[in-house]
């Protein structure tokens, strides 16, 4: 089965530092997403991205966050100035048509720890 | 009221048991419904979509009641490998490219030998 790949698997950073989380979605997919899960909490939607622009974003996705598709394969999430509360597992996901009951493919996640 | 609400468990059941999970959702405009499975510190993986007529996949049966805004998952003949957290997931699907899944917090299942 095709896979969404995320790097790194773990990222440790100091509060106030910038981090970039990287994802390679499935090659023929057109819709890309970031979700996060704070330890012990539910998975939460951050942002969806299609046709090189943000489709939707949640309240969590404030000005400190940005997404980019810098080339034909990568999809990145940047946090400009990390806070302690940004510590979480960040999941990238992709889908083909972005509608209905279509399966969403998740990557294995990047565990971000902000110290 | 939480958008998607589940009994957190844990459910501890012996191998071979039948176990049922329930879920309620608050947004009546929700379009698509799913059960995902999540192993400890791993990504969510789609277990099955849930259709209005109910659907079955091997030992797993899912039901949807739109009037009551209620979703269920039944696992028959539990296996040790079924031990995981089961996530009830709803998609508001407000438009193309808006696969904005809303997750419940999950119900933890432990199948005991």
Interface residues (C-beta under 8 A of the other chain):
Chain A: X31 X33 X35 X41 X42 X43 X44 X45 X48 X50 X51 X55 X56 X58 X89 X91 X95 X97 X98 X99 X100 X101 X102 X103 X104 X106 X107 X108 X109 X111
Chain B: X4 X31 X32 X34 X38 X41 X42 X43 X44 X45 X46 X49 X51 X87 X93 X94 X95 X96 X97 X98 X99 X100 X101 X102 X103 X104 X105 X106
